[in-house]
Amino acid sequence: MAKFVFAYHGGKKPESPEEGEKVMASWRAWFAGMGDAVVDGGGPVGLSKTVTSGGVDDNGGANPLSGYSLITADSLDAAVAMAQGCPILDSGTVEVAEAIEM
């Protein structure tokens, strides 16, 4: 099985503790549904800096990363099918990429 990175973009911070618990429950249910395919549930990320040959920008570019997970799947299409159930899709996107073994 190959490993795939789910790179989350967008999303929003819950407006109340109750909303936060509801959001976390949906993430837990989604991860549970994927079972052993979840290698690392990952989590949200903080402020990023973009490093280029010309310097460093204090942002994440046009579409900053907001979190990540690492999963296993038989193919890119299978990983994409898993990503289609991601809770972030209510307010963001999931980029799916194979983590190439070196």
Gaussian input, Z-matrix of N, CA and C with variables (Angstrom, degrees):
# hf/3-21g

backbone

0 1
 N
 C     1     B1
 C     2     B2     1     A1
 N     3     B3     2     A2     1     D1
 C     4     B4     3     A3     2     D2
 C     5     B5     4     A4     3     D3
 N     6     B6     5     A5     4     D4
 C     7     B7     6     A6     5     D5
 C     8     B8     7     A7     6     D6
 N     9     B9     8     A8     7     D7
 C    10    B10     9     A9     8     D8
 C    11    B11    10    A10     9     D9
 N    12    B12    11    A11    10    D10
 C    13    B13    12    A12    11    D11
 C    14    B14    13    A13    12    D12
 N    15    B15    14    A14    13    D13
 C    16    B16    15    A15    14    D14
 C    17    B17    16    A16    15    D15
 N    18    B18    17    A17    16    D16
 C    19    B19    18    A18    17    D17
 C    20    B20    19    A19    18    D18
 N    21    B21    20    A20    19    D19
 C    22    B22    21    A21    20    D20
 C    23    B23    22    A22    21    D21
 N    24    B24    23    A23    22    D22
 C    25    B25    24    A24    23    D23
 C    26    B26    25    A25    24    D24
 N    27    B27    26    A26    25    D25
 C    28    B28    27    A27    26    D26
 C    29    B29    28    A28    27    D27
 N    30    B30    29    A29    28    D28
 C    31    B31    30    A30    29    D29
 C    32    B32    31    A31    30    D30
 N    33    B33    32    A32    31    D31
 C    34    B34    33    A33    32    D32
 C    35    B35    34    A34    33    D33
 N    36    B36    35    A35    34    D34
 C    37    B37    36    A36    35    D35
 C    38    B38    37    A37    36    D36
 N    39    B39    38    A38    37    D37
 C    40    B40    39    A39    38    D38
 C    41    B41    40    A40    39    D39
 N    42    B42    41    A41    40    D40
 C    43    B43    42    A42    41    D41
 C    44    B44    43    A43    42    D42
 N    45    B45    44    A44    43    D43
 C    46    B46    45    A45    44    D44
 C    47    B47    46    A46    45    D45
 N    48    B48    47    A47    46    D46
 C    49    B49    48    A48    47    D47
 C    50    B50    49    A49    48    D48
 N    51    B51    50    A50    49    D49
 C    52    B52    51    A51    50    D50
 C    53    B53    52    A52    51    D51
 N    54    B54    53    A53    52    D52
 C    55    B55    54    A54    53    D53
 C    56    B56    55    A55    54    D54
 N    57    B57    56    A56    55    D55
 C    58    B58    57    A57    56    D56
 C    59    B59    58    A58    57    D57
 N    60    B60    59    A59    58    D58
 C    61    B61    60    A60    59    D59
 C    62    B62    61    A61    60    D60
 N    63    B63    62    A62    61    D61
 C    64    B64    63    A63    62    D62
 C    65    B65    64    A64    63    D63
 N    66    B66    65    A65    64    D64
 C    67    B67    66    A66    65    D65
 C    68    B68    67    A67    66    D66
 N    69    B69    68    A68    67    D67
 C    70    B70    69    A69    68    D68
 C    71    B71    70    A70    69    D69
 N    72    B72    71    A71    70    D70
 C    73    B73    72    A72    71    D71
 C    74    B74    73    A73    72    D72
 N    75    B75    74    A74    73    D73
 C    76    B76    75    A75    74    D74
 C    77    B77    76    A76    75    D75
 N    78    B78    77    A77    76    D76
 C    79    B79    78    A78    77    D77
 C    80    B80    79    A79    78    D78
 N    81    B81    80    A80    79    D79
 C    82    B82    81    A81    80    D80
 C    83    B83    82    A82    81    D81
 N    84    B84    83    A83    82    D82
 C    85    B85    84    A84    83    D83
 C    86    B86    85    A85    84    D84
 N    87    B87    86    A86    85    D85
 C    88    B88    87    A87    86    D86
 C    89    B89    88    A88    87    D87
 N    90    B90    89    A89    88    D88
 C    91    B91    90    A90    89    D89
 C    92    B92    91    A91    90    D90
 N    93    B93    92    A92    91    D91
 C    94    B94    93    A93    92    D92
 C    95    B95    94    A94    93    D93
 N    96    B96    95    A95    94    D94
 C    97    B97    96    A96    95    D95
 C    98    B98    97    A97    96    D96
 N    99    B99    98    A98    97    D97
 C   100   B100    99    A99    98    D98
 C   101   B101   100   A100    99    D99
 N   102   B102   101   A101   100   D100
 C   103   B103   102   A102   101   D101
 C   104   B104   103   A103   102   D102
 N   105   B105   104   A104   103   D103
 C   106   B106   105   A105   104   D104
 C   107   B107   106   A106   105   D105
 N   108   B108   107   A107   106   D106
 C   109   B109   108   A108   107   D107
 C   110   B110   109   A109   108   D108
 N   111   B111   110   A110   109   D109
 C   112   B112   111   A111   110   D110
 C   113   B113   112   A112   111   D111
 N   114   B114   113   A113   112   D112
 C   115   B115   114   A114   113   D113
 C   116   B116   115   A115   114   D114
 N   117   B117   116   A116   115   D115
 C   118   B118   117   A117   116   D116
 C   119   B119   118   A118   117   D117
 N   120   B120   119   A119   118   D118
 C   121   B121   120   A120   119   D119
 C   122   B122   121   A121   120   D120
 N   123   B123   122   A122   121   D121
 C   124   B124   123   A123   122   D122
 C   125   B125   124   A124   123   D123
 N   126   B126   125   A125   124   D124
 C   127   B127   126   A126   125   D125
 C   128   B128   127   A127   126   D126
 N   129   B129   128   A128   127   D127
 C   130   B130   129   A129   128   D128
 C   131   B131   130   A130   129   D129
 N   132   B132   131   A131   130   D130
 C   133   B133   132   A132   131   D131
 C   134   B134   133   A133   132   D132
 N   135   B135   134   A134   133   D133
 C   136   B136   135   A135   134   D134
 C   137   B137   136   A136   135   D135
 N   138   B138   137   A137   136   D136
 C   139   B139   138   A138   137   D137
 C   140   B140   139   A139   138   D138
 N   141   B141   140   A140   139   D139
 C   142   B142   141   A141   140   D140
 C   143   B143   142   A142   141   D141
 N   144   B144   143   A143   142   D142
 C   145   B145   144   A144   143   D143
 C   146   B146   145   A145   144   D144
 N   147   B147   146   A146   145   D145
 C   148   B148   147   A147   146   D146
 C   149   B149   148   A148   147   D147
 N   150   B150   149   A149   148   D148
 C   151   B151   150   A150   149   D149
 C   152   B152   151   A151   150   D150
 N   153   B153   152   A152   151   D151
 C   154   B154   153   A153   152   D152
 C   155   B155   154   A154   153   D153
 N   156   B156   155   A155   154   D154
 C   157   B157   156   A156   155   D155
 C   158   B158   157   A157   156   D156
 N   159   B159   158   A158   157   D157
 C   160   B160   159   A159   158   D158
 C   161   B161   160   A160   159   D159
 N   162   B162   161   A161   160   D160
 C   163   B163   162   A162   161   D161
 C   164   B164   163   A163   162   D162
 N   165   B165   164   A164   163   D163
 C   166   B166   165   A165   164   D164
 C   167   B167   166   A166   165   D165
 N   168   B168   167   A167   166   D166
 C   169   B169   168   A168   167   D167
 C   170   B170   169   A169   168   D168
 N   171   B171   170   A170   169   D169
 C   172   B172   171   A171   170   D170
 C   173   B173   172   A172   171   D171
 N   174   B174   173   A173   172   D172
 C   175   B175   174   A174   173   D173
 C   176   B176   175   A175   174   D174
 N   177   B177   176   A176   175   D175
 C   178   B178   177   A177   176   D176
 C   179   B179   178   A178   177   D177
 N   180   B180   179   A179   178   D178
 C   181   B181   180   A180   179   D179
 C   182   B182   181   A181   180   D180
 N   183   B183   182   A182   181   D181
 C   184   B184   183   A183   182   D182
 C   185   B185   184   A184   183   D183
 N   186   B186   185   A185   184   D184
 C   187   B187   186   A186   185   D185
 C   188   B188   187   A187   186   D186
 N   189   B189   188   A188   187   D187
 C   190   B190   189   A189   188   D188
 C   191   B191   190   A190   189   D189
 N   192   B192   191   A191   190   D190
 C   193   B193   192   A192   191   D191
 C   194   B194   193   A193   192   D192
 N   195   B195   194   A194   193   D193
 C   196   B196   195   A195   194   D194
 C   197   B197   196   A196   195   D195
 N   198   B198   197   A197   196   D196
 C   199   B199   198   A198   197   D197
 C   200   B200   199   A199   198   D198
 N   201   B201   200   A200   199   D199
 C   202   B202   201   A201   200   D200
 C   203   B203   202   A202   201   D201
 N   204   B204   203   A203   202   D202
 C   205   B205   204   A204   203   D203
 C   206   B206   205   A205   204   D204
 N   207   B207   206   A206   205   D205
 C   208   B208   207   A207   206   D206
 C   209   B209   208   A208   207   D207
 N   210   B210   209   A209   208   D208
 C   211   B211   210   A210   209   D209
 C   212   B212   211   A211   210   D210
 N   213   B213   212   A212   211   D211
 C   214   B214   213   A213   212   D212
 C   215   B215   214   A214   213   D213
 N   216   B216   215   A215   214   D214
 C   217   B217   216   A216   215   D215
 C   218   B218   217   A217   216   D216
 N   219   B219   218   A218   217   D217
 C   220   B220   219   A219   218   D218
 C   221   B221   220   A220   219   D219
 N   222   B222   221   A221   220   D220
 C   223   B223   222   A222   221   D221
 C   224   B224   223   A223   222   D222
 N   225   B225   224   A224   223   D223
 C   226   B226   225   A225   224   D224
 C   227   B227   226   A226   225   D225
 N   228   B228   227   A227   226   D226
 C   229   B229   228   A228   227   D227
 C   230   B230   229   A229   228   D228
 N   231   B231   230   A230   229   D229
 C   232   B232   231   A231   230   D230
 C   233   B233   232   A232   231   D231
 N   234   B234   233   A233   232   D232
 C   235   B235   234   A234   233   D233
 C   236   B236   235   A235   234   D234
 N   237   B237   236   A236   235   D235
 C   238   B238   237   A237   236   D236
 C   239   B239   238   A238   237   D237
 N   240   B240   239   A239   238   D238
 C   241   B241   240   A240   239   D239
 C   242   B242   241   A241   240   D240
 N   243   B243   242   A242   241   D241
 C   244   B244   243   A243   242   D242
 C   245   B245   244   A244   243   D243
 N   246   B246   245   A245   244   D244
 C   247   B247   246   A246   245   D245
 C   248   B248   247   A247   246   D246
 N   249   B249   248   A248   247   D247
 C   250   B250   249   A249   248   D248
 C   251   B251   250   A250   249   D249
 N   252   B252   251   A251   250   D250
 C   253   B253   252   A252   251   D251
 C   254   B254   253   A253   252   D252
 N   255   B255   254   A254   253   D253
 C   256   B256   255   A255   254   D254
 C   257   B257   256   A256   255   D255
 N   258   B258   257   A257   256   D256
 C   259   B259   258   A258   257   D257
 C   260   B260   259   A259   258   D258
 N   261   B261   260   A260   259   D259
 C   262   B262   261   A261   260   D260
 C   263   B263   262   A262   261   D261
 N   264   B264   263   A263   262   D262
 C   265   B265   264   A264   263   D263
 C   266   B266   265   A265   264   D264
 N   267   B267   266   A266   265   D265
 C   268   B268   267   A267   266   D266
 C   269   B269   268   A268   267   D267
 N   270   B270   269   A269   268   D268
 C   271   B271   270   A270   269   D269
 C   272   B272   271   A271   270   D270
 N   273   B273   272   A272   271   D271
 C   274   B274   273   A273   272   D272
 C   275   B275   274   A274   273   D273
 N   276   B276   275   A275   274   D274
 C   277   B277   276   A276   275   D275
 C   278   B278   277   A277   276   D276
 N   279   B279   278   A278   277   D277
 C   280   B280   279   A279   278   D278
 C   281   B281   280   A280   279   D279
 N   282   B282   281   A281   280   D280
 C   283   B283   282   A282   281   D281
 C   284   B284   283   A283   282   D282
 N   285   B285   284   A284   283   D283
 C   286   B286   285   A285   284   D284
 C   287   B287   286   A286   285   D285
 N   288   B288   287   A287   286   D286
 C   289   B289   288   A288   287   D287
 C   290   B290   289   A289   288   D288
 N   291   B291   290   A290   289   D289
 C   292   B292   291   A291   290   D290
 C   293   B293   292   A292   291   D291
 N   294   B294   293   A293   292   D292
 C   295   B295   294   A294   293   D293
 C   296   B296   295   A295   294   D294
 N   297   B297   296   A296   295   D295
 C   298   B298   297   A297   296   D296
 C   299   B299   298   A298   297   D297
 N   300   B300   299   A299   298   D298
 C   301   B301   300   A300   299   D299
 C   302   B302   301   A301   300   D300
 N   303   B303   302   A302   301   D301
 C   304   B304   303   A303   302   D302
 C   305   B305   304   A304   303   D303

   B1=1.4554
   B2=1.5175
   B3=1.2949
   B4=1.4585
   B5=1.5245
   B6=1.3287
   B7=1.4633
   B8=1.5203
   B9=1.3322
   B10=1.4508
   B11=1.5250
   B12=1.3245
   B13=1.4578
   B14=1.5210
   B15=1.3177
   B16=1.4528
   B17=1.5253
   B18=1.3229
   B19=1.4634
   B20=1.5219
   B21=1.3294
   B22=1.4599
   B23=1.5220
   B24=1.3334
   B25=1.4603
   B26=1.5186
   B27=1.3214
   B28=1.4572
   B29=1.5129
   B30=1.2990
   B31=1.4552
   B32=1.5139
   B33=1.3058
   B34=1.4674
   B35=1.5168
   B36=1.2993
   B37=1.4586
   B38=1.5344
   B39=1.3415
   B40=1.4646
   B41=1.5271
   B42=1.3120
   B43=1.4609
   B44=1.5268
   B45=1.3340
   B46=1.4655
   B47=1.5252
   B48=1.3377
   B49=1.4609
   B50=1.5302
   B51=1.3231
   B52=1.4632
   B53=1.5312
   B54=1.3303
   B55=1.4610
   B56=1.5338
   B57=1.3309
   B58=1.4584
   B59=1.5177
   B60=1.3184
   B61=1.4596
   B62=1.5279
   B63=1.3307
   B64=1.4593
   B65=1.5294
   B66=1.3236
   B67=1.4694
   B68=1.5288
   B69=1.3296
   B70=1.4712
   B71=1.5278
   B72=1.3183
   B73=1.4674
   B74=1.5301
   B75=1.3359
   B76=1.4614
   B77=1.5336
   B78=1.3393
   B79=1.4725
   B80=1.5298
   B81=1.3343
   B82=1.4726
   B83=1.5292
   B84=1.3193
   B85=1.4655
   B86=1.5265
   B87=1.3252
   B88=1.4644
   B89=1.5313
   B90=1.3430
   B91=1.4681
   B92=1.5280
   B93=1.3244
   B94=1.4662
   B95=1.5293
   B96=1.3206
   B97=1.4512
   B98=1.5220
   B99=1.3383
   B100=1.4646
   B101=1.5276
   B102=1.3342
   B103=1.4621
   B104=1.5194
   B105=1.3390
   B106=1.4623
   B107=1.5210
   B108=1.3288
   B109=1.4618
   B110=1.5313
   B111=1.3395
   B112=1.4628
   B113=1.5270
   B114=1.3244
   B115=1.4660
   B116=1.5251
   B117=1.3338
   B118=1.4666
   B119=1.5130
   B120=1.3233
   B121=1.4584
   B122=1.5108
   B123=1.3385
   B124=1.4627
   B125=1.5059
   B126=1.3020
   B127=1.4499
   B128=1.5091
   B129=1.3182
   B130=1.4642
   B131=1.5231
   B132=1.3177
   B133=1.4592
   B134=1.5185
   B135=1.3190
   B136=1.4543
   B137=1.5159
   B138=1.3062
   B139=1.4586
   B140=1.5208
   B141=1.3091
   B142=1.4592
   B143=1.5212
   B144=1.3065
   B145=1.4540
   B146=1.5172
   B147=1.3228
   B148=1.4514
   B149=1.5191
   B150=1.3316
   B151=1.4582
   B152=1.5251
   B153=1.3261
   B154=1.4626
   B155=1.5245
   B156=1.3085
   B157=1.4623
   B158=1.5216
   B159=1.3281
   B160=1.4619
   B161=1.5156
   B162=1.3317
   B163=1.4580
   B164=1.5129
   B165=1.3297
   B166=1.4607
   B167=1.5219
   B168=1.3302
   B169=1.4604
   B170=1.5225
   B171=1.3291
   B172=1.4629
   B173=1.5240
   B174=1.3256
   B175=1.4572
   B176=1.5178
   B177=1.2734
   B178=1.4552
   B179=1.5111
   B180=1.3184
   B181=1.4554
   B182=1.5194
   B183=1.3130
   B184=1.4566
   B185=1.5288
   B186=1.3292
   B187=1.4612
   B188=1.5311
   B189=1.3288
   B190=1.4700
   B191=1.5285
   B192=1.3098
   B193=1.4586
   B194=1.5236
   B195=1.3403
   B196=1.4564
   B197=1.5283
   B198=1.3534
   B199=1.4545
   B200=1.5107
   B201=1.3235
   B202=1.4628
   B203=1.5212
   B204=1.3283
   B205=1.4665
   B206=1.5200
   B207=1.3248
   B208=1.4583
   B209=1.5233
   B210=1.3336
   B211=1.4666
   B212=1.5292
   B213=1.3282
   B214=1.4643
   B215=1.5128
   B216=1.3241
   B217=1.4632
   B218=1.5229
   B219=1.3235
   B220=1.4603
   B221=1.5232
   B222=1.3404
   B223=1.4645
   B224=1.5265
   B225=1.3265
   B226=1.4592
   B227=1.5274
   B228=1.3174
   B229=1.4698
   B230=1.5255
   B231=1.3366
   B232=1.4658
   B233=1.5273
   B234=1.3357
   B235=1.4624
   B236=1.5256
   B237=1.3266
   B238=1.4665
   B239=1.5275
   B240=1.3153
   B241=1.4684
   B242=1.5312
   B243=1.3426
   B244=1.4696
   B245=1.5247
   B246=1.3294
   B247=1.4690
   B248=1.5223
   B249=1.3177
   B250=1.4617
   B251=1.5256
   B252=1.3338
   B253=1.4635
   B254=1.5191
   B255=1.3287
   B256=1.4678
   B257=1.5308
   B258=1.3255
   B259=1.4664
   B260=1.5320
   B261=1.3275
   B262=1.4695
   B263=1.5243
   B264=1.3175
   B265=1.4572
   B266=1.5280
   B267=1.3372
   B268=1.4632
   B269=1.5246
   B270=1.3640
   B271=1.4636
   B272=1.5274
   B273=1.3392
   B274=1.4523
   B275=1.5176
   B276=1.3295
   B277=1.4603
   B278=1.5224
   B279=1.3328
   B280=1.4604
   B281=1.5249
   B282=1.3060
   B283=1.4582
   B284=1.5243
   B285=1.3184
   B286=1.4614
   B287=1.5209
   B288=1.3420
   B289=1.4685
   B290=1.5186
   B291=1.3308
   B292=1.4566
   B293=1.5147
   B294=1.3282
   B295=1.4689
   B296=1.5280
   B297=1.2969
   B298=1.4594
   B299=1.5332
   B300=1.3304
   B301=1.4670
   B302=1.5193
   B303=1.2979
   B304=1.4672
   B305=1.5108
   A1=109.66
   A2=115.19
   A3=120.86
   A4=110.16
   A5=115.55
   A6=121.33
   A7=108.43
   A8=114.93
   A9=121.40
   A10=109.53
   A11=115.30
   A12=122.34
   A13=107.79
   A14=115.55
   A15=120.98
   A16=105.49
   A17=116.70
   A18=122.16
   A19=107.71
   A20=115.33
   A21=120.50
   A22=109.84
   A23=115.04
   A24=122.17
   A25=107.89
   A26=116.12
   A27=119.94
   A28=111.52
   A29=115.07
   A30=120.26
   A31=109.34
   A32=115.18
   A33=118.97
   A34=109.24
   A35=114.72
   A36=121.33
   A37=108.66
   A38=117.26
   A39=119.42
   A40=111.57
   A41=116.05
   A42=121.16
   A43=113.67
   A44=117.54
   A45=120.63
   A46=108.33
   A47=117.44
   A48=119.96
   A49=112.10
   A50=117.11
   A51=120.75
   A52=110.75
   A53=116.04
   A54=119.87
   A55=109.71
   A56=117.59
   A57=122.08
   A58=111.40
   A59=117.72
   A60=121.17
   A61=110.51
   A62=117.08
   A63=120.67
   A64=110.49
   A65=116.50
   A66=121.17
   A67=109.99
   A68=117.09
   A69=120.55
   A70=111.13
   A71=117.34
   A72=120.59
   A73=110.43
   A74=117.15
   A75=119.33
   A76=110.92
   A77=117.21
   A78=119.77
   A79=110.58
   A80=117.27
   A81=120.10
   A82=110.77
   A83=116.67
   A84=120.81
   A85=110.50
   A86=117.33
   A87=120.91
   A88=110.47
   A89=116.83
   A90=120.30
   A91=110.97
   A92=117.40
   A93=120.94
   A94=110.72
   A95=116.80
   A96=121.07
   A97=113.25
   A98=116.86
   A99=120.48
   A100=111.62
   A101=117.37
   A102=122.22
   A103=114.08
   A104=115.63
   A105=122.15
   A106=113.80
   A107=118.21
   A108=120.59
   A109=111.19
   A110=117.35
   A111=120.72
   A112=109.00
   A113=116.06
   A114=122.35
   A115=109.43
   A116=115.76
   A117=122.89
   A118=106.88
   A119=116.53
   A120=120.62
   A121=113.05
   A122=116.26
   A123=119.99
   A124=111.79
   A125=115.73
   A126=121.12
   A127=110.38
   A128=115.71
   A129=119.53
   A130=110.32
   A131=115.49
   A132=121.30
   A133=109.10
   A134=115.89
   A135=121.88
   A136=112.21
   A137=115.38
   A138=122.80
   A139=110.18
   A140=116.49
   A141=120.20
   A142=111.04
   A143=115.01
   A144=122.92
   A145=107.25
   A146=116.09
   A147=121.46
   A148=108.63
   A149=116.08
   A150=121.94
   A151=108.36
   A152=116.37
   A153=122.20
   A154=109.01
   A155=116.60
   A156=119.38
   A157=111.24
   A158=116.94
   A159=121.18
   A160=114.97
   A161=117.92
   A162=120.07
   A163=112.56
   A164=114.28
   A165=121.19
   A166=108.89
   A167=115.85
   A168=121.83
   A169=108.51
   A170=116.43
   A171=121.53
   A172=111.08
   A173=115.78
   A174=119.97
   A175=108.12
   A176=116.42
   A177=120.27
   A178=112.57
   A179=117.10
   A180=119.76
   A181=111.71
   A182=115.46
   A183=121.24
   A184=113.05
   A185=117.28
   A186=121.42
   A187=108.36
   A188=117.55
   A189=119.99
   A190=114.01
   A191=113.55
   A192=121.88
   A193=109.25
   A194=117.20
   A195=119.90
   A196=112.03
   A197=117.66
   A198=121.12
   A199=110.57
   A200=115.90
   A201=120.91
   A202=110.92
   A203=115.76
   A204=124.44
   A205=106.70
   A206=116.35
   A207=122.50
   A208=107.54
   A209=116.24
   A210=120.65
   A211=109.88
   A212=116.28
   A213=121.16
   A214=108.59
   A215=115.27
   A216=121.25
   A217=108.20
   A218=115.88
   A219=121.72
   A220=112.80
   A221=116.84
   A222=120.49
   A223=109.59
   A224=115.03
   A225=120.19
   A226=110.00
   A227=116.97
   A228=119.81
   A229=111.48
   A230=117.40
   A231=120.72
   A232=110.54
   A233=117.34
   A234=120.96
   A235=110.41
   A236=116.74
   A237=121.00
   A238=110.18
   A239=117.21
   A240=120.66
   A241=110.42
   A242=116.78
   A243=119.79
   A244=110.74
   A245=116.63
   A246=121.24
   A247=111.99
   A248=117.42
   A249=120.39
   A250=112.76
   A251=117.74
   A252=120.73
   A253=113.03
   A254=117.48
   A255=121.49
   A256=112.32
   A257=117.14
   A258=120.80
   A259=114.77
   A260=118.33
   A261=119.04
   A262=112.06
   A263=117.30
   A264=120.04
   A265=112.80
   A266=117.08
   A267=120.15
   A268=111.76
   A269=117.02
   A270=119.62
   A271=113.31
   A272=117.17
   A273=120.20
   A274=111.19
   A275=115.91
   A276=121.28
   A277=110.93
   A278=115.57
   A279=122.51
   A280=107.68
   A281=116.15
   A282=121.97
   A283=106.27
   A284=117.92
   A285=122.71
   A286=108.21
   A287=116.51
   A288=121.30
   A289=109.87
   A290=116.13
   A291=119.65
   A292=109.59
   A293=115.42
   A294=121.64
   A295=106.01
   A296=116.83
   A297=122.92
   A298=110.03
   A299=115.92
   A300=120.84
   A301=109.11
   A302=117.21
   A303=121.35
   A304=109.99
   D1=143.14
   D2=178.08
   D3=-90.12
   D4=158.23
   D5=174.64
   D6=-99.80
   D7=145.22
   D8=179.64
   D9=-132.39
   D10=142.04
   D11=174.72
   D12=-96.19
   D13=129.88
   D14=168.57
   D15=-100.89
   D16=113.40
   D17=178.14
   D18=-103.30
   D19=117.31
   D20=-176.05
   D21=-92.68
   D22=137.36
   D23=178.53
   D24=-127.73
   D25=136.14
   D26=178.45
   D27=86.19
   D28=-147.06
   D29=-173.67
   D30=90.88
   D31=178.22
   D32=178.53
   D33=-149.12
   D34=153.36
   D35=179.10
   D36=-75.55
   D37=134.52
   D38=177.78
   D39=-58.28
   D40=144.00
   D41=-176.71
   D42=-85.99
   D43=-11.31
   D44=179.52
   D45=-151.54
   D46=161.54
   D47=176.07
   D48=-59.54
   D49=-35.42
   D50=179.43
   D51=-65.85
   D52=-43.64
   D53=177.64
   D54=-64.90
   D55=-38.48
   D56=177.81
   D57=-60.12
   D58=-42.52
   D59=179.70
   D60=-67.52
   D61=-38.41
   D62=177.71
   D63=-63.42
   D64=-43.88
   D65=178.84
   D66=-62.80
   D67=-46.59
   D68=-179.57
   D69=-63.15
   D70=-36.51
   D71=177.96
   D72=-63.10
   D73=-38.49
   D74=179.30
   D75=-68.88
   D76=-36.40
   D77=176.32
   D78=-67.01
   D79=-43.56
   D80=179.29
   D81=-60.99
   D82=-41.68
   D83=179.91
   D84=-65.43
   D85=-40.78
   D86=179.48
   D87=-64.46
   D88=-46.88
   D89=177.36
   D90=-61.05
   D91=-42.31
   D92=179.68
   D93=-61.64
   D94=-37.92
   D95=178.88
   D96=-65.34
   D97=-26.95
   D98=178.14
   D99=-86.07
   D100=-13.84
   D101=174.66
   D102=56.28
   D103=-131.61
   D104=-175.94
   D105=-67.95
   D106=-9.14
   D107=177.91
   D108=-66.95
   D109=-21.87
   D110=-179.63
   D111=-79.63
   D112=111.03
   D113=178.15
   D114=-84.65
   D115=-45.25
   D116=179.90
   D117=-147.73
   D118=113.43
   D119=179.98
   D120=-62.79
   D121=-17.43
   D122=178.08
   D123=65.45
   D124=-140.70
   D125=-179.49
   D126=165.10
   D127=-176.16
   D128=178.55
   D129=-72.21
   D130=161.00
   D131=176.36
   D132=-120.53
   D133=157.52
   D134=179.11
   D135=-89.38
   D136=-166.61
   D137=178.73
   D138=-54.67
   D139=136.18
   D140=-179.79
   D141=-115.35
   D142=164.53
   D143=174.68
   D144=-123.24
   D145=139.23
   D146=178.69
   D147=-98.80
   D148=119.63
   D149=-177.97
   D150=-101.32
   D151=124.48
   D152=176.89
   D153=-127.77
   D154=173.29
   D155=177.41
   D156=-65.25
   D157=-19.75
   D158=-179.95
   D159=-92.97
   D160=-4.49
   D161=-179.90
   D162=144.46
   D163=-156.52
   D164=-176.61
   D165=-130.10
   D166=130.67
   D167=175.51
   D168=-107.75
   D169=140.68
   D170=-179.89
   D171=-86.21
   D172=61.04
   D173=177.41
   D174=-161.27
   D175=177.62
   D176=178.99
   D177=-104.49
   D178=20.85
   D179=-179.07
   D180=82.79
   D181=-162.79
   D182=-175.18
   D183=-68.40
   D184=-28.09
   D185=-176.92
   D186=-139.05
   D187=76.19
   D188=-171.81
   D189=-62.72
   D190=147.57
   D191=176.45
   D192=-67.93
   D193=135.17
   D194=177.11
   D195=-115.46
   D196=-10.13
   D197=177.67
   D198=175.40
   D199=-179.66
   D200=-177.93
   D201=-157.17
   D202=161.85
   D203=169.14
   D204=-146.99
   D205=160.41
   D206=176.26
   D207=-125.78
   D208=125.03
   D209=-178.04
   D210=-131.00
   D211=168.56
   D212=171.58
   D213=-113.99
   D214=148.07
   D215=177.74
   D216=-157.83
   D217=162.06
   D218=179.84
   D219=-71.77
   D220=-25.58
   D221=-176.21
   D222=-160.20
   D223=168.49
   D224=175.38
   D225=-60.98
   D226=-41.39
   D227=179.29
   D228=-61.96
   D229=-38.88
   D230=177.92
   D231=-66.35
   D232=-39.37
   D233=177.89
   D234=-65.48
   D235=-41.40
   D236=177.94
   D237=-61.73
   D238=-40.55
   D239=178.29
   D240=-60.73
   D241=-40.41
   D242=176.97
   D243=-65.04
   D244=-41.78
   D245=-178.02
   D246=-64.34
   D247=-25.72
   D248=-177.97
   D249=-66.27
   D250=-12.81
   D251=176.57
   D252=-98.27
   D253=5.19
   D254=-174.55
   D255=-66.63
   D256=133.33
   D257=179.43
   D258=-61.29
   D259=-24.20
   D260=-178.24
   D261=-67.69
   D262=-15.84
   D263=-177.88
   D264=-64.34
   D265=-12.64
   D266=174.65
   D267=-67.57
   D268=-25.72
   D269=-176.87
   D270=-148.80
   D271=15.22
   D272=-178.90
   D273=-161.74
   D274=-161.48
   D275=-177.29
   D276=-134.27
   D277=164.50
   D278=174.54
   D279=-123.99
   D280=123.60
   D281=172.80
   D282=-95.83
   D283=130.30
   D284=-177.64
   D285=-114.39
   D286=125.60
   D287=179.62
   D288=-141.22
   D289=140.11
   D290=176.00
   D291=-71.66
   D292=136.62
   D293=174.06
   D294=-89.85
   D295=104.35
   D296=-174.03
   D297=-73.82
   D298=128.46
   D299=176.42
   D300=-73.96
   D301=134.97
   D302=179.73
   D303=-114.06

